[in-house]
Amino acid sequence: MSTRFVTATEFKAKCLGLMGEIESKGNSITVTRRGRPVAVFGPVRKNRRKTSMGSWAGKAKIAGDIVYHDTSSLFDCLNGKVE
């Protein structure tokens, strides 16, 4: 991978073309101002994406019956039963 040096003025004038060059060739471009580097532009690194499949395995625990759970005690106040 090679690095190309361009002045800030040239970068400003040819920005879209230089971005296309980065995309197609994968090279980086260093922008200079008065001969000193001020910025480096390069291709984006694509990270591998982890799948969420099994990410909660072993981290959660089911306590009791989650399908047929008795919630009648939660509604006793509606039936007039107040303790």
HELIX and SHEET records of a PDB file:
HELIX    1   1 ALA A    8  ALA A   13  1                                   6    
HELIX    2   2 CYS A   15  LYS A   25  1                                  11    
HELIX    3   3 SER A   72  ASN A   79  5                                   8    
SHEET    1   A 3 THR A   3  THR A   7  0                                        
SHEET    2   A 3 SER A  28  ARG A  33  1                                        
SHEET    3   A 3 ARG A  36  PHE A  41 -1                                        
END                                                                             
